[in-house]
Amino acid sequence: MWYQDSFDVIVVGGGHAGTEACLAAARMGCKTLLLTHNIDTLGAMSCNPAIGGIGKGHLVKEIDALGGLMAEAIDHGGIQFRTLNSSKGPAVRATRAQADRLLYKAYVRNYLENQENLTIFQQPCDDLILENDQIVGVSTQMGLKFKGKTVVLTVGTFLAGQIHIGLNNYQGGRAGDPASVDLASRLRDMPFRIERLKTGTPPRLDARTLDFSVMQEQPGDTPVPTFSFMGKTEHHPQQIPCYITHTNAQTHAVIREGLDRSPMYTGVIEGVGPRYCPSIEDKIMRFADKESHQIFVEPEGLTTHEVYPNGISTSLPFDVQMDLVRSIKGFENAHITRPGYAIEYDYFDPRDLKQTLESKFIQNMFFAGQINGTTGYEEAGAQGLVAGMNAACRVQGKEGWTPGREQAYMGVLIDDLSTLGTKEPYRMFTSRAEYRLLLREDNADIRLTEKGRELGLVGDARWQRFCEKMENIELERQRIRGVWIQKDHPAAEQLNPMLKNPISREANLEDLLRRPETRYQELMTIDAFAPGLDDKQAAEQVEIQIKYAGYIERQLDEIDKKKRHEGTLIPTDFDFSQISGLSNEVVAKLSDARPETLGKASRISGITPAAISLLLVYLKKHGLLRKTA
Amino acid sequence: MSDNSANKSLTNIETIAAQATPPGRGGVGIIRVSGPLASHAAEQLLGKVPKTRYAEYLQFLDANKQVIDQGIALFFKGPNSFTGEDVLELQGHGGPVILDMLLKHIIGLDNIRMAKPGEFSEQAFINDKLDLTQAEAIADLINSSSEQAARAALHSLQGDFSNLIHQLVDDVIHLRMYVEAAIDFPEEEIDFLADENVSNSLNGLITQVADVLAKAQQGAIIREGMRVVIAGRPNAGKSSLLNALSGRESAIVTDIEGTTRDVLSEQIHIDGMPLHIIDTAGLRESPDKVEQIGIERAWKEIKQADRVLLMIDSLQDEDVDPTQFWPEFFNQLPDNMGLTIVRNKADISGQVCGYKVSHEKPTITLSAKTGDGIDALTEHLKQCMGYEGNAEGGFMARRRHIQALENAQQHLLTGQEQLLSFMAGEILAEELRITQQALNEITGEFTSDDLLGQIFSSFCIGK
């Protein structure tokens, strides 16, 4: 049976990718359907209750800059906020917040329910409806069919999930939810390359059975940071601390004795786990000389006693989990509320996707989130937004868009995935970005909001605030270039203690601010320089833009140089073996990755500049040399 | 930003420079500069931009305005030039040292870099300066010249120099690992930026780069010219051939003591172009340990050669393909290695001396003893040099390496300043990233994922 209405964009899956995808499409005015197997789990955090961190916080700010929900939701659901790397430079500072799962989830669900142009329907999706190589709709478990011009698949961990606790294993999505097996097997019949990954979670504990007095308290920062550029500290609920404890020799002994029943060490699990998030048994085996490992004891919310002991993810049998938990300081009497487990799941080789996250094989079908081999809510949300936006562009007959590597971590993420693929659950790190000094949390809006407005992603309130901020920055930069001070000026007496070397000749405020030791707010306490900006975000920009100026310029230069053939398109069905002179190895690598552009081709490991030249000459010879938009 | 790129033409926004004539002591050596900064380079080198399309006789200056050379300077305004960009051509005396000094000055200017092998032709082709029918020839040129460049780079990276560079790269990676881990994993109790180890390692690196640079600039490491290795069975007449070849131009022969007791190398010049002739131990199965080592070294030379002269006895039946009677040799020979068959002892076999192609291989019949046919061989080698020696000589390779090292040095120093004065870890990280990028040009790529791999295998990361 066909559902009465047809949709512009159908989003399958209501996780963090699905949420941002359907919201983006709806904001752009598309008639959008969110199809989820369970409305009650919309906005659920299936892993640890936290948003942000280095690299990840950057992604959240970018989602926010494009009008997305994640930053706003965590501002309303966050119970401990910190700025990481605050002692280092602004480029690598990142916000991280601990979430109250229920508050976060409630905020997301409420927001979705009130989004204009968005319809929500609960039914597991178990098939895709294709016409030739084009998707035209989906059908659900009870045989209901939905017609859609485009479909965004965000079915994450649920794809053919296999949960392991000790040597026992069973099919399942995240613990407590069913795995979507039908859809997985349907997708397996399509021409995609499918691989297995694995990830894990720690056992959860009952806070009433823990002794926090022997752990180290870790309070949030004051003043409390916010995530959204529109965020206010008043949005935050009550703030509470986290705690830190450690594993010890006894913990390690317990784990070693249990290894013969570990699915990891007995070869039951085949999927590849992340290098940066090893299970506790992995940590102990690989770093045998380390006597102790940190555990961050994170509250799951204000109204629950459950805590998340971050750092002891494990798939050891339950009796070993009990012993290892109780060997830890402060956990001696701990009650485990949910056992830890490892989960293996399918993912689709993201090299089969275009830069817009559309499938290279099936038109109008987009993939976003964990299904593409990433891990983390932030990575999922970022892809969701890009996929939803590009689906909407397709419907509206507009050219698709994805930020470049020089514009956003989103761009780095999607370029890495679609060019290089991934062998482990992909997580963002700042070291993945070439232009780290440009891609900062603090300027995500300056990088993206204007483009977001143009696409229809950014609402009036945000746009107005953005324009005001930009104007403040511009006016203040003009002002401080015009404020001069001579060395015999009376204000020099106030100024010189703030400087490493006292001023020796006339200088303007910009010169002074360029000195690494000066601070904008401090300089503004000098009457001759006042009044400074009340707009804190704008003031921060003025300071950072001036201090980083040389480096920013250099990175912009570097970007310009790389632009040359970056957007030169390679035809989709191009046969690389036609090009004489390319080694077999290079042909194999290119055929495997099917890069869409010369720029992407040049980033594939083992592709030499000479190979790119040969490709270029070939394209030119055959009249295929065209630029993308 | 993507909107802007749509409007940009395909033209190169970078300015590139390289030697446009084959390496060696030709009568004239040409340096070509192509791109938007070509006129800027002219001002720096000549004190003026020559009138478009007029040859002017001018002095070529170095960075301190000292005269390096004098010669003809030509300036072409794009698109009416070989590459379609603004082009400056300097035609000076052909000596490698002078050309190297000129090139050094040019690529020392901001935003001018050394051209990749074949890049001028590539540019010309992309800018419609060359016919479509020339596409294959351009492709061949890019291919052969990048292979040549790779080989020249390999030669430049011999022995000590190579060890020092690799040690340097390893140490840069090691330091980056600490710095990047401290940035990406601030909660992992590894804040090394605050640690003295970082500034100590940085100091160490700066000393190392200075050492390597000093060594590279001594020039002892690199030998200019095509390497021709004489290989064959014992007693095939290899040493006689070496004597015959070097004897002809004994006036300018410099004997270089072989690095091993049984590999002898002599430099000769043909028409002013340098050539290394390397004599090796006869190849055979031998129970003698010392001889075995000699044979091993012979193979090492063969694998690094630009061309191998395989000496066989002209008493061998000419109708049998050499690959037939000595398959083990051909199996071990690297793919695409230039090979010439030399049929020696024509004075005994009575065969006619000279050049012909036999079994699809260039074949020279001669007598090393009497000298008959040596002419044909030198003529043949000259032809080979014209093609194989076309792209990059050792000086170019070394110039690339030195430039990479100088870049690395510059960024290490800036990084150190940022760290010491301002504790700016993210800037140090940026400078180290660029340092590594520069060194990658010598040792090959090292990706951010490789770096993450190093971090995860060295530190226990992960909540």
Interface residues (C-beta under 8 A of the other chain):
Chain A: N48 I54 G55 L84 N85 K88 G89 A91 V92 P274 R275 Y276 C277 P278 K283 R286 F287 K290 H293 Q294 F296 N310 G311 W401 G404 E406 Q407 L420 F429 T430 S431 R432 E434 R436 L437 P516 E517 Y551 D557 D560 K561 K563 R564 H565 E566 G567 T568 I579 S580 G581 S605 T608 P609 A610 S613 L614 L616 V617 Y618 K620 K621 L625 K627 T628 A629
Chain B: M1 S2 D3 S5 A6 K8 L10 N12 I13 E14 N111 K116 P117 G118 E119 E122 F125 I126 L132 A135 E136 I138 A139 D140 I142 N143 S146 E180 I183 D184 F185 P186 E187 E188 E189 L193 S421 F422 A424 G425 E426 I427 A429 E430 R433 E445 T447 S448 D449 L451 L452 G453 F456 S457 C460 I461 G462 K463
